[in-house]
Amino acid sequence: MIIGFVGCIGAIKENKCLLLSFFIMLLIIFVLELTVVILFFVYNDKIDKYAQQDLKKGLHLYGTDGNIGLTNAWSIIQTDFRCCGVSNFTDWFEVYNATRVPDSCCLEFSENCGLHSPGTWWKAPCYDTVKMWLQENLLAVGIFGLCTALVQILGLTFAMTMYCQVVKADTYCA
């Protein structure tokens, strides 16, 4: 918002410094976004590995004081995606130090259903299930990313065009 405000003020006041600042800030943001996308594709396997490790560490915070958001997120994911744990339902065994899972892992939800046998729990791993869902919706994410990039490129183009026009007007007026 601040960058957009600087661009608008630069355009209204025909201020060369603000227009150039807007262009440079927008260019830096665009280059950083492009760098993140490239790094994501280059280090995709490492990102997968670290994400799974972090998610497994996060399981240990499930149900603890001050982590209601994380607890709700895991419950919603496991219920909506019909999955259990990061790699499989045995991830929860380490958390509880017992053969049990949260109730959100149950095929049919009921109070303390996570204490029953593994035959009553979802078998699909949540990491792979959510990753597959994201890949299925990659087209929408890609279109959104391309539209955002197009708006940024247009912003860069218009900012530089206005800057050149202001410089040209200053040379004629001087």
Secondary structure, DSSP 8 states (H G I E B T S, - for coil): -HHHHHHHHHHHHT-HHHHHHHHHHHHHHHHHHHHHHHHHHHTHHHHHHHHHHHHHHHHTTTT-TT-HHHHHHHHHHHHHTT--SSSSTTHHHHHHTSS---GGGBSS--TTGGGS-GGGB--S-HHHHHHHHHHHTHHHHHHHHHHHHHHHHHHHHHHHHHHHHHHHHHHHH-
